[in-house]
Amino acid sequence: MVFRPGADAGPQLTAGRPPPVGPAPTVTVLGPDSVQLDWEPNPYAQIYLLRASRDNRLVFADQVEAPIVSFVWTAIPGAGPTCFQVVPKNDNGEGPATPANCDVTLQGLTAAESSAASASAEASSSSASAAAASEAAASAASAATAAASAAAQASSAEAASAAAAAASSSVAASSSAAASSAAAASAAGSSVAATTFTPRRSWVIYYRTPVTGGVVQDAEKVTAALQQAGAQRVQLIESTTLAQPPTSTPFFLVIADDFPDEATAVGECAARNGVVPGVIACTVQPPA
């Protein structure tokens, strides 16, 4: 993301949706599944919605907060001619979208590149778990050494006995902490469905956060909020469990499936985008 100073912010909009952003965004292709978008600032926008589409169907969406007017967009699914638009949004709703920039053709990642990205993310996750367990074990050993030293320096049998008891207690507590740390690290995605998932009919992605560097608890909160709002069939999954992952980078996804047609799925997205304002950016996915 790039922050750029824009023109004078101008008067604050007191009512109504923001006016148009301006001309179509400038799109610079950075890789087979990544681009950089640049667009004109809008003094009335609080959020910019970013949309990528093919054949008049939305394939990917994201959002950034103003005053950002440049965004590096990675892991765009699929390949082929792709159109990009920017939509300004504030508390009063969405303004008109920019004209579409359709002078872009993405090559997409090969199957081997996609598999390599997934393997890299899994390796990073395993390394983090091992590091957490190792750190806890080292802490336990240090505590035991300190307690043993206190026992050796005790001037009486009673003091030595007390120090030894303290050493035993400290080792037990530290060992328990090490075990808890290792368990927490290995179970970080315990609320995430681990089996292979095949969506039924049209489906939607309400929220996504990267597996590497993301926070699964955020996805869990979004899942709970949607369920409390009455959304049906909401699930938290990893994109790698899909037969055809929508992105090459592994993500935690909050999804729902089994919508009878695309129009129903679009209506679901429109109804749920405000459940967690500024967080949920629902996108419709075609049938698997």
MIZAFI-626316 format. One record per residue: z, x, y of N, C-alpha, C in turn. Coordinates in pm, whole numbers, plus 50000, padded with zeros to 5 digits. Atoms other than C-alpha are relative to their C-alpha. Example, Ala and Ser with C-alpha at 12.3 -4.5 7.8 and 13.67 -1.06 7.14 Angstrom:
500005008949881507805123049550500005009050120 499944991849881507145136749894500734992350109 
***
This chain:
500005008349883500005000050000500005008950125 500094992349877499225012050353500384991050117 499645007249879500934999950671499165005550114 500804995749885498685000750974500424992250122 499695007549878499584992051332498804991550041 501095008849960497494961751433499964998450151 500075002949858496604947451768501274992750041 498875007549949499094929451991500214987449917 499735011350088500804903151777499674986850066 500365012349931500154876852045501104989749988 498985010550002502004843752079500324995649859 499605004850132503954830151785499484985949978 500485013350036502474800251607501204991049976 498845008850013504924771351642499774988849901 500285010650095503174746151418498615002349941 501304998950063500314745451175499825012649919 500334988650085498764769450932499325010950081 500624989149923497454803651038498494998250009 501465000649986493884805851170499345010249907 500694990550090491214825450978500355014550030 499714985749985491814862550920498885006850077 501134993249938488314873351024498875001549901 501124998050093485274887350842500485003049859 499684996750139485134894450470500695013549993 499324987150011487424922650356499035011149958 500744988350046486034957550310500565004049865 499564996750135486154967449943499435013649962 500404986650045486065003749825500385001449853 499734998550143485755009049448500635013649975 499274987550027488265035249332499915004149853 500054997150143487835032848954499414988249927 500625010850077486555010948671500724986750012 499265012649987489314985148729500884999950125 499164999249881490644993649076499155000950127 500694999749871489624988849440501035001450111 499175000749879491004992749791499444989250090 500385010749908490914961750013500535003250139 499594998749860491024964150393499524987550074 500375012249928491034933850625500605000050141 499535001149862491614923550986501414993950003 498665005849992495254916551085499984986050062 499865013449944496324880951162501434998750054 498655000049942499284877951405500854988349953 499255011850042500284844351254500325000149851 499794999550145500334854850888501335006849967 498814993650056503574862350704499665006849868 500444995050130501834868450371498484999249994 501425000750030498274876650269499834998049849 500335002350140497044862049939498675006849969 501204992750038494474884049765499414993649875 500645007050111491954868049531498755007249954 501204994350062489364882149291499414989349908 500625010550080486844858849129498655004549948 501344997950057483744858948910499434986449963 500665012850030481254830448877500824988350053 499215010649934483394809849118501284996449925 498745002350071486434812948888500965011450031 498984990149967489644830548988500375007949875 499664991650115490294860148756501275008150024 498824992049971493134878048936500464996850141 499475002749867495444872549233501255008450022 498794992749963498184891149416500334996250143 499655002849861499944889949751500775011650059 499274989549928501334913750013500574993750127 499395005049877503574908450314499365006550122 500444994549873502324912550671501095009750050 501304997149937501784936150851499045008449916 500924992350084500084952750552498594994350014 501395004349991496294951350600499095009049915 500764991750093495224975850329500775000649870 499315001150128495994973549959499145006149889 500674994350117495084994249652500334991149881 499865010150105494524969149373499535005949869 500334993850129494644982649018500114989849887 499905008150122494354968248666499364986350016 500745012649989491844941248764499294997649867 500535002150136490834925248433498494997949998 501415002950022487314924048297499065009150075 501044992049936484044937848427498924990750053 501115007649948480994926448622500114997850150 499965003049857480164914348975501274992150034 498705005949965483444905049146500054997450150 499875003849859484144886949474501475001150043 498654998349949487184894149692500164992250130 499665007549879488844872149957501465002250035 498634999049951491994873150169500354986750068 499575012749944493974841850263501315002150076 498744998649926496604842250543500924988349967 499025010650033499794822550475501265002150083 498694999649937502964813850665500824988149953 499135010950046505774788350636499344986350006 500695012849987503364760750734498904998049897 501025001250104500944767850450498945010850010 501094990450005497724786350379498954996950106 501115001449908495034792450638498685001249925 501314998650065491284794350568499825014049941 500314987150063490124821750333498895007050077 501114992549942487904849550460498724997049922 501215000150082484264849350357500185009649883 499864991550119483914864750011499135012450012 500774987750014482814900849968499635001049852 500455000150139480724899249649499115012049968 500854988250021478994933149683500725010549916 499194990950081481234948249416499754997249852 500135001350146480634954449046500995009549935 499014991950070483554966748834499535002849858 500414996150135482934985448511501014996049894 498965003450097486294976848348500355012049913 499574989250089488254999048111499434997949860 500405001050140486985007147763501214996749915 498895003150091489074996547463500895012149980 499214987950021490155032747415500895002950120 499214997649880491295036047777501154990050012 498965010249996493215003247756501115003249902 499004996550101494955014447435500825012050045 499294988249951495825047947593501024996250106 499065004449896497435030247892501214993349938 498895006750068499525008547659500905010149930 499214989950071500595038547451500845008250097 499274992249900501595057647765501224992450050 498875008149952503785028947886501104999349895 499015000750107505485025747546500755013249986 499374986950010506135063247536501015002150113 499094998749887507685062147884501274991949978 498845008550026509955033447780500925006349897 499204993550104511095052047466500755012050055 499364988349942511805083547665501194996150087 498915004749914513925064147914501204995849917 498915004450088515975048747630500745012149943 499384988250058516565082647468500825007650103 499284992849895517585098247800501324993250032 498775007449970520135070647865501055002449892 499064997850110521695074847521500545014250002 499584986149997521785112847556501025002350112 499084998449887523485110647897501384994349967 498745006150037526155087247759500755008649898 499384991450100526775110247462500615012550064 499494988149931527175140347692501284996650076 498815004449928529695120747899501194998849905 498945001450100531675112947583500555013749960 499564986550039531755149747482500835006550111 499274994349888532905160347830501414994150010 498695006649992535725134747828500915005049888 499214995250112536865146447486500525014150026 499604986349972536925182947596501145000450103 498975000349897538975174847906501334995249944 498775005250057541485154547708500645010249905 499484989950091541845182047444500665011350077 499434989449918542505207747717501384995750053 498725005049951545265185647857501045000549889 499064999650113546835183547511500495014249974 499634986250028546775221347467500985005550102 499144995049894548545226747799501344992650008 498745007649996551305201447728501175009049961 498864991250023554765217947734500944994949894 499115005250103556395195747474499204992549897 500685007250109555525179047147499674985950045 500235013749954555865145047314498814999550095 501114999649907553485154847595498695002749927 501204996950077551045169747345499524987749925 500375012250074551175137847140499344989950093 500575009449904550505116947450498595004350042 501314995049960547625139347553498984997749890 500915002050113546145137447203499584985349990 500325014450004546395099547212499004996650110 500935002549890544675099947550498605005049966 501304994550041541935121947406499294990449905 500595009250097541395097947118499474987650069 500415012049927541265068347355498775002750084 501134996749915538885086147590498725001549921 501174998350086536535096047308499494986649953 500415013250050536545060747171499294992050110 500595007549890535825045747512498635005550037 501274994049963533095070647592498954997849893 500945002650108531525066547248499504985850006 500415014149986531535029047302499014998550113 500925000649888529845034247638498645005449960 501274994450044527225056047475499254990149913 500645009750088526565029947209499454988350080 500455011349918526355002447471498765003850080 501164995549923523965023147682498755000549915 501164999150090521685029847386499524986249961 500395013650039521784993447281499304993050114 500625006549884520994981747633498605005450024 501324994149978518125006147661498994994949899 500945004350103516604995847330499734985250006 500175014649996517094958847401499634995150139 500315003849862515834958747762499084987950005 500895011450000513154934047667500384989849897 499575008950108515264913647427499644985550027 500355013849968514414881547615498494997949998 501455000749997510704889447590499484997549859 500595002950131508724874247304499285012449948 500544987650055507774903047072498824997749907 501075002850094505334885646839498674998350074 501325001849941501594883546897499864985750051 500095013249938500844854647131498544996750031 501345004849969497594835047149500114987150079 499875012149918497474810147438499144988749947 500765011950040496354774847357499354993850124 500795006149894493624759947576500175007650132 499824993149871493834767647951501475003850017 498624995549979496934787348057500125006650136 499754994349868498544801748367500985011649992 499034989349981500374833348471500704997450133 499245002749879503134825048720500415012950071 499374988049943504514860148769499745011749908 500204987850080503894895748655500735011550067 499394987849948505784928448692499755011049897 500354989550098504854962148533501155003049905 499004996150099506644971848213500645013250041 499504987249953506955007348347500374998950147 499545000949863509085006448663500314985850044 499695013749966509364968548661501434996549960 498655004650031512594948748628499884987049922 500175011950083512604924448336500934988850045 499085010449953515614906348488499364991350107 500705007949899513384895448779499114989549933 500845009450074510964879848532500844989149934 499115009950061513884862648357500464989750103 499575009249894515034847648689498874990350035 501145008649970511544834448760499834989749888 500115009150114511414819448408501034988950011 498935010049989514764801948459499744990350114 500275008749884513754788748804498904990049969 501095009150037510524774048666500484989249903 499485009750095512344757548377500894989750070 499145009249925514914742548616499184990650086 500875008349917512034729448829499174990249917 500695009550087510664710748527498725004949938 501214994650062507834733848421500165000149848 499965001050145506974729548053499355012349935 500584989350083506224755947786499995013650069 499924987249930507284784848012500525010749904 499604988950088507544818147825499935013250077 500044986349949508264854447910499485008849888 500614991750103505984878047717499595013450059 500634987549957504564913247732498514998449983 501455001650007500854915047805499425006649876 500524993050119500434938747509500054991449875 499955008850117501284910047271498834990349996 501175008749996498154891247377498845006449926 501184994850069495034894547166499015005850099 500874995149893493084899147491500825001050128 499164998549881495474912747759499194998250128 500735002149876494464901548112499925012450089 500044987649922495174936448252500125011849905 499924988050083494854971848119501395006250005 498644994849987498364980648244500984990149938 499045009450060501254965848038500894993550104 499205007749907503064938448229500944990649923 499255011750039505924914348174499324988150068 500685011749946504264880348219500844987549978 499415013350014505814846348286498844990249997 501225007950021503274821648148500344986149947 499935012950068502674786248026498594997049952 501325002650056499804773847808499844985449960 500305013250057498234743247644499724989550107 500455009949902496844727047961498644994849953 501225005750060494024703147861498715004950063 501224995249933491554716648119500395008750119 499744990749889491204740948408500584992850121 499515007449883491784713948672501504997349989 498575002350020495194705848521500795012850022 499334987149980496104742748516500055003750148 500014997349857495064746248881501074991650070 498975008549942497294716748967501405005149971 498704994350035500204733048783500325011850092 499784988549912499764764948987500374995350142 499735005149865499664745149313501404994250010 498695006349999502844726849215501145010149989 498914990550028504824757949115500055012050092 499994988049915503874784449373501185000250096 498895000449906506694772449598501375000149935 498695000250068509434773249330500825012250040 499364987949949510264809249424499075005550108 500954996449894508534813749763499845015150016 500294986049978506834847049813500085008649874 499894992550126507374857149447498974995049900 500965005750095505354833449230498624999550065 501405000649957501584838349270499214996049878 500545005250125500224816248994498485001649994 501454998850022496744823248851499654992849871 500495007550117494724802448606499205009349911 500694991750097493464819148290499124991149911 500875008050085490504806848082500544999549856 499555000950141491054795747720499705012949925 500184987650076491464824547475498784998949909 
***
